[in-house]
Amino acid sequence: MDTEAYVEYYLMFRTSLLENKNIKFENFKKKYIKDIVIKSSEDEENRVIRINLKSNFVKNKSEKVVLEKVDIFLMEFLHQLSLKMKKGLFPFYKLKAYKLNDCNHLVDFLETKEKLTFFSRIPENLEIENIDFEQNIEDYRKMIRILGIADSDPVTVFLVLYDWFLDWLTPIGKRKNQLYVIDYIRNHKEELEKPKYDGFLEYNFEFNEAKNREEDMFTKLRNDIGHSMERNSDFSNFFVNSKMSIKPLVYTMTYFLKNKNKNKLKYGNVEIAVADRGAELRSYKVNGEEFMWDRQPEFWAASSPVLFPFVGTIKNGVYSYNGKEYKISTRHGFARTEDFELVEKTENSLKFRFSSNKETLEKYPFEFELFITYTIVGNTLEIKYNVVNKNDSDMYFSLGTHPAFALDVNDDIKLSDYYLEFEKNETSQKYKLSDKGLVLDEKADCLNDENKLQITENVFDDDAIIFDDLKSEKVTIKNIKNSKKLIVEYNGFPYIAFWSKPKAPFVCIEPWYGISDFENTSGKLEEKIGILKLEAGEEFFAKLVIEGKK
């Protein structure tokens, strides 16, 4: 007999589900979920979602493991649901009750008139220094994941979240009184993002004209907005409870956004910016001149992802190891979409770490640590990669780089004015790829005793250009119109790829330890062409050096 197992959450909607009749909840099912039911009514903003689980999924698993799995699913479910709804889903949810392994648990209960509060309230007499932000920060992370704005810049994230909260807190007919806050920040967005001396961010405008002392950008923003409810009549229409609900939001957001700046560094003539997500290099400037691609989404919304533990495509998204199958549908592994931790910062370096966890072990059966260190040396940027095998046995992996460099295409410089220059003359063939990104067992002529590869609008029509036998360990991006150039040194990498989107004003230089699956692959990890083997307790090191000149 199938034992009943479920998890229930409170949800916060901004509109009736009756206006969204065409949503097919079955489209969101996972293999461990029987069905999804949302209980709703016309006169209540709070609703309950019940996720009924298959008993074989719950069996022999701890409550913590099951609840974490369902929580991750719910975030993705709400994100997809918000994309399908004609009007907005408010990204609030709160655990209500669950039944697992025949044990019932009532976690929280809302009174009929009580609204769901995502962030915990702060008592009016509590000093901000004494507030524990841990839960609020976790709520913030969930919120930006549901809204799908994790890759946006800090000011845009702030604007979107603050806009959601104003809409939630403002009584009907009073919404226009709050818009000036949004407009004010939006109109000063460039000032908010503009770096000043020594890489610090400040702004000069006075939201509260009575304050004259200098403050960093996000402390000022937090204070101006967070306390404006007490001194501005435009906030007087908030419900009493709501006033105390918005404070932790503002403080938490500004705390988080302020800490995003910890990943910016200026040393000598060089400035860099690195995102927590994927420890991705977002900016590399020399004497104020930007060399990195600015992630325009109409072409490619990335700048320098790390490829780990796989490079390229795994055939059918499935591989086997020690007789067990593992599924990984994403191209280039998973590290590029994970949050790294900044573990060390010096005057000229940033060091990030990402470690294996329960989620990674489900798709990649090895425990590891991956470190990425950015070091400014003169006008160059050294990027060091360090993989640590934390297992008692061999570990198999690939590691690749994927930096995208901007090509200044304008009225004077065309895309075809750019070329790649190798340090040595090369005679080499390139791999052919299938339409699924798999490597074919044949090559095509490409370089014939020459050291230049012309960049044109169509040179990447057949996907990436991949070599495995170049003598050069240095390549330079140049153009025929001026002296600006970008040099990449990649000692030791067995593969190198060049790629861009057709007609896009950037080019990727991608040294790799590894390559996509070949079309005729056996699917066994240890037999994968290009795979690296690292013995128990051992470490792997690789280094990329970038130098921009004008």
Helices and strands as residue ranges (DSSP letters): E 6-13, G 17-20, G 25-28, E 33-39, E 46-53, H 55-58, H 63-84, E 89-90, E 92-100, E 103-106, G 128-130, H 134-147, H 154-169, G 175-177, H 179-187, H 189-193, G 197-199, H 217-226, H 228-231, G 233-235, H 240-260, G 261-263, E 264-267, E 270-274, E 281-286, E 289-290, G 315-317, E 318-321, E 324-327, G 335-337, E 341-345, E 349-355, H 358-363, E 368-377, E 380-389, E 395-397, E 399-400, E 404-406, G 415-417, E 418-433, E 439-454, E 465-467, E 474-479, E 485-489, E 495-499, E 506-513, G 525-527, E 532-534, E 539-549
